[in-house]
Amino acid sequence: MSKIIFFLIIVTLVTSCKDAVQDKSTIREVRWEETTDSLPTKIRVDAKAQTILKDWLEYNTLEKSFDKIYTSENIEDFQFLVDELVENQKLMEEGEYPEKFNIPQIKGRQKLFKTYVLKTKGDLEYMQNPKESMQQMITAFNDLRNQFNVVVNNTLPDELLKNEDN
């Protein structure tokens, strides 16, 4: 009987000593690659809007930070990037808008973008999967860029847009 117990103890020890422990960083890396695989692409801005945007320093800084989303290699880089996006978005919000884009439609789209940046930051801080909020953030940024195209390509006279009675 003692030989059987000794044999069972040896078998238990041998089977429990396997290298079952995986590095958590590799698990996070795999999840990060899965998260960034299906992100929406950034839409293009018309040439007319681009001529106005090239002189808007705050927007250009925000856009350069935003472009780093597609090149971030791990979740830690992305966390720093989201903090950078929050700061650049604040600078854009407090800065001076070009005359053509100093309208409520642009400012509303920017507030929506800010909301989703902060939602993404919250997901990262609480260690939630940020995939959905990242997609919403990119969609909100695309909507902001699309609004630039709409404003520039608008053919209505400015008097009709500014007239609140209509």
Secondary structure as GFF3:
##gff-version 3
##sequence-region A 1 166
A	DSSP	alpha_helix	2	16	.	.	.	ID=ss1
A	DSSP	alpha_helix	24	36	.	.	.	ID=ss2
A	DSSP	alpha_helix	47	53	.	.	.	ID=ss3
A	DSSP	alpha_helix	57	67	.	.	.	ID=ss4
A	DSSP	three_ten_helix	68	71	.	.	.	ID=ss5
A	DSSP	alpha_helix	75	94	.	.	.	ID=ss6
A	DSSP	three_ten_helix	99	101	.	.	.	ID=ss7
A	DSSP	alpha_helix	104	125	.	.	.	ID=ss8
A	DSSP	alpha_helix	131	153	.	.	.	ID=ss9
A	DSSP	alpha_helix	158	162	.	.	.	ID=ss10
###
